[in-house]
Amino acid sequence: MCSELGEEREEQIRRLFPLVKKIARRVHRLIPSSDLDDLVGEGSLGLIRAVDSFDSRRGPSLANYASRVIAGAMLNGLRKLDPVSERVRREVREADRERYELATQLGELPSQQEMERRRPALRRAATHAYRYTPLSLDGPLPPGECVPGDWGADPGNAAARQSENDRIHSALRRLSIRQRHVLALHYFQGKSLHQIGQTLSISPQRASQLHLAGIRNLRKALHGTH
């Protein structure tokens, strides 16, 4: 009897192992800095745990249950390698979210210094995240970031950046408050037009109209085009 159970367990693991590779490739696409072999290794351990702990009386199929456990094992493995704690990353994420919410209300994006005055823990968290996040030379930098160097203090570059920021802020101020809100929710918080409609208590169609109007007015303000 024990031999039969052992053989069934091995068969389930072999049958579901392609699922480990599939999820590993998906995670690797989302996080290019991850190592595919390490993901497969962590996922394999997750698969074994899933097979051993699966209870068919709880509802989901073994494949569905194993998918969640495998993905969780991979993400936990990545967290162990992350030199930046989740507490620090959460502070930075929440500050970014608050910053763009303020932008929709004020018509301009608060500076980093203003956000640090609002959130005393932000400066230390942002410094820690920047210092310990590895820089990959194989891929592009995250949006809005640049490699620090002596040229950063060049007066010409500083003036050009300030001029561009002023131009963008001026264009945003020409939009209605609701148009700014829709654009911020859609592009900075990743909400769908349906979700935006629920947030603002309007129909998805109205959210779509505000989105299109905001893009059209922003493009017109920036480039003089329709």
Secondary structure, 3 states (H helix, E strand, C coil): CHHHHHHHHHHHHHHHHHHHHHHHHHHHHHCCCCCHHHHHHHHHHHHHHHHHHCCHHHCCCHHHHHHHHHHHHHHHHHHHHCCCCHHHHHHHHHHHHHHHHHHHHHCCCCCHHHHHHHCCCHHHHHHHHHHHCCCCCCCCCCCCCCCCCHHHHCHHHHHHHHHHHHHHHHHHHCCCHHHHHHHHHHHCCCCCHHHHHHHHCCCHHHHHHHHHHHHHHHHHHHHCCC
